[in-house]
Amino acid sequence: MKNRVTSVHFMETEGEQTFLSEHAGSLFEAFKKAGMLPARLETPENIVTAILDQVTPSGSLILVHNTFSDRETVRQILKRGNTFWCLCPNANLYIENRVPPAVMLSSEGCEIVIGTDSLASNHKLSILSELKTLQSYFPSLKLEEMIRWATINGAKALGEEQSYGKIEPGKKPGLLLLENLDLQKLRLLPETTVKRLV
């Protein structure tokens, strides 16, 4: 199947680990209260392997959040290939008061994309706002790299890089203009805005 994409909320909260390893915690109690626990709850020996076994090997895998991803887990998943790491830092601050390890993910060679999650866990759905948050927590991130995360990497993750994500002949990306940024240092500023041109 062309452009098969699987998206999984992954390592979003500490409660996920407690739920999976101990069958306890607030997430467990919420599922129990909602009547959503299976009759038999098994603990996977390795959560990464358990997830990867359920995903079509040829399709894209988008892991959303990654707030509690560690280097060992990342390296195990990178062996799969065609995997994208979606960061939603404002949602993570809203839910866990913590941001994903963007610099570590980047240094490991992860293909990062930017998301917002939803208004249930975010104050606004703005990719620019997510980029500003990442830059404030990780000043070493380069604007050029973050722009790739917000454009071509998203198109690749969705299998749409032939049409979107870059300004090239034959492609039809939307064109946005960043205004009020620091052009000397190539940094976003609190007053940076975005305007749609095309």
Buried (B, 14 or more C-beta within 10 A) or exposed (E): EEEEBBBBBBBBBBBBBBBBEEEEBEBBEEBEEEEEBEEEEEEEEEBBEEBBEEBEEEBBBBBBBBBBBEEEBBEEBBEEEBBBBBBBBBBBBBBBEBBBBBBBBBEBEBBBBBBBBEEEBBEEBBBBBBBBBBBEBBEEBEBEBBBBBBBBBBBBBBBBBEEBBEEEEEBEBEEBEBEEBEEEEEBBEEEBEBEEEE
